[in-house]
């Protein structure tokens, strides 16, 4: 049993609810000077692109994936994950899931030119109506954009945590049953119901006495809020799922995300076991509705 799977089983056992499952994805970053193992390279898609939220969800279901600049389907996620320079002024090559949606709604689809990373960074994509860039809309002519003005978009983007400069060549997202090699992840992302989130926070505070300060936004939640922020700060973060996660990856209405650097995932597992008689999770209303 891998280290990750052992800790997950410790968590489930401590919860004390039969048949409870918590969708879990492990994340490992590979920098440009790192060697990516062959067992990881075998999970690199070559014929499709995936957004980070799709990849995280698919990984939790057992479909591990290595995201690279060649196959990531979301320009914003490529920026957050450090796969591309945020000020690059040429579009990513080829078809991409997110910008393909734009093209599909464009009134001049045959002339569509996808936005560059710089267009995202400057706020033009998320405030496309205010920027007079209707070609960057996702939902047709009535789409007012994600922010009321370019300035508002830039303010929001400035708080979207990103690995910049771009120093990452691959991000491996894998599930609990990946056991070809025992990889210790950088971050663990769990998709939890609020009742399970409460228990995670209680376990963390039981061990440390510290509160969890959540930083959340309406966009780039999976890649920025739940992966990169815990990776860079080495602190837990909690966030609701964003537009892309809800509409593209189809995350369920009763789920939120919690991202934990690995050492804190381990601590929470220990805390859940140590505090299980102090916090009787099976008695929480709805806890056993699985």
LINBEL-V338195 format. One record per backbone hydrogen bond with DSSP energy under -1.0 kcal/mol. NH is the residue of the N-H (numbers start at 1). CO is the residue of the C=O. E is the energy in kcal/mol with one decimal. If there is no record, write none. Layout:
nh=NH co=CO e=E
nh=NH co=CO e=E
This chain:
nh=6 co=2 e=-2.3
nh=7 co=3 e=-2.0
nh=8 co=4 e=-2.4
nh=9 co=5 e=-2.5
nh=10 co=6 e=-1.8
nh=11 co=7 e=-2.1
nh=12 co=8 e=-2.5
nh=13 co=9 e=-2.5
nh=14 co=10 e=-2.0
nh=15 co=11 e=-1.7
nh=16 co=12 e=-1.3
nh=20 co=17 e=-1.6
nh=25 co=189 e=-2.7
nh=26 co=174 e=-2.9
nh=27 co=187 e=-2.8
nh=28 co=172 e=-2.4
nh=30 co=170 e=-2.6
nh=32 co=167 e=-1.7
nh=34 co=31 e=-1.8
nh=40 co=37 e=-1.1
nh=41 co=37 e=-2.4
nh=42 co=38 e=-1.7
nh=43 co=40 e=-2.2
nh=44 co=41 e=-1.6
nh=50 co=71 e=-2.0
nh=55 co=51 e=-2.3
nh=56 co=52 e=-2.6
nh=57 co=53 e=-2.0
nh=58 co=54 e=-3.0
nh=59 co=55 e=-2.5
nh=60 co=56 e=-1.8
nh=62 co=59 e=-1.7
nh=63 co=58 e=-2.4
nh=65 co=173 e=-2.5
nh=66 co=43 e=-2.4
nh=67 co=171 e=-3.0
nh=72 co=68 e=-1.5
nh=73 co=50 e=-3.6
nh=78 co=74 e=-1.9
nh=79 co=75 e=-1.8
nh=80 co=76 e=-2.6
nh=81 co=77 e=-2.9
nh=82 co=79 e=-1.4
nh=83 co=78 e=-2.5
nh=84 co=78 e=-1.3
nh=88 co=85 e=-1.7
nh=98 co=73 e=-2.6
nh=100 co=96 e=-2.4
nh=101 co=97 e=-1.3
nh=102 co=98 e=-1.1
nh=103 co=99 e=-2.2
nh=104 co=100 e=-2.3
nh=105 co=101 e=-1.1
nh=111 co=108 e=-1.7
nh=112 co=109 e=-1.1
nh=118 co=88 e=-2.3
nh=120 co=116 e=-1.4
nh=121 co=117 e=-2.4
nh=122 co=118 e=-2.5
nh=123 co=120 e=-1.4
nh=124 co=119 e=-1.4
nh=125 co=119 e=-1.1
nh=127 co=123 e=-1.3
nh=131 co=127 e=-2.0
nh=132 co=129 e=-1.3
nh=133 co=128 e=-3.4
nh=136 co=133 e=-2.3
nh=137 co=134 e=-1.7
nh=143 co=140 e=-1.6
nh=146 co=126 e=-2.1
nh=147 co=126 e=-1.6
nh=153 co=149 e=-2.1
nh=154 co=150 e=-2.6
nh=155 co=151 e=-2.0
nh=156 co=152 e=-2.2
nh=157 co=153 e=-2.8
nh=158 co=154 e=-1.9
nh=159 co=156 e=-1.3
nh=160 co=157 e=-1.7
nh=163 co=80 e=-2.3
nh=164 co=162 e=-1.1
nh=168 co=82 e=-2.3
nh=169 co=30 e=-2.6
nh=170 co=30 e=-1.6
nh=171 co=67 e=-2.3
nh=172 co=28 e=-2.9
nh=173 co=65 e=-2.8
nh=174 co=26 e=-2.1
nh=178 co=175 e=-1.3
nh=183 co=181 e=-1.5
nh=186 co=27 e=-2.8
nh=187 co=27 e=-1.8
nh=188 co=260 e=-2.7
nh=189 co=25 e=-3.2
nh=190 co=258 e=-2.7
nh=191 co=23 e=-2.7
nh=192 co=256 e=-2.5
nh=197 co=193 e=-2.4
nh=198 co=194 e=-2.2
nh=199 co=195 e=-1.1
nh=200 co=196 e=-2.0
nh=201 co=197 e=-2.4
nh=202 co=198 e=-2.3
nh=203 co=199 e=-2.2
nh=204 co=200 e=-2.3
nh=205 co=201 e=-2.6
nh=206 co=202 e=-2.3
nh=207 co=203 e=-1.4
nh=208 co=204 e=-1.7
nh=209 co=205 e=-2.3
nh=224 co=220 e=-1.8
nh=225 co=220 e=-1.3
nh=226 co=221 e=-2.4
nh=228 co=223 e=-2.4
nh=229 co=224 e=-2.4
nh=231 co=227 e=-1.7
nh=232 co=228 e=-2.8
nh=233 co=229 e=-2.8
nh=234 co=230 e=-1.7
nh=237 co=259 e=-2.3
nh=239 co=257 e=-2.3
nh=243 co=218 e=-1.3
nh=246 co=242 e=-2.7
nh=247 co=243 e=-2.8
nh=248 co=244 e=-2.3
nh=249 co=244 e=-1.8
nh=251 co=245 e=-2.1
nh=255 co=252 e=-1.5
nh=256 co=192 e=-3.0
nh=257 co=239 e=-2.6
nh=258 co=190 e=-2.1
nh=259 co=237 e=-2.9
nh=260 co=188 e=-2.7
nh=262 co=186 e=-1.8
nh=264 co=261 e=-1.5
nh=265 co=261 e=-1.8
nh=266 co=262 e=-2.4
nh=267 co=263 e=-1.4
nh=268 co=264 e=-2.7
nh=269 co=265 e=-2.2
nh=270 co=266 e=-2.0
nh=271 co=267 e=-2.6
nh=272 co=268 e=-2.8
nh=273 co=269 e=-1.6
nh=274 co=270 e=-2.5
nh=275 co=271 e=-2.0
nh=278 co=275 e=-1.1
nh=279 co=275 e=-1.7
nh=281 co=279 e=-1.9
nh=283 co=280 e=-1.9
nh=284 co=281 e=-2.0
nh=287 co=284 e=-2.2
nh=289 co=286 e=-1.5
nh=290 co=288 e=-2.0
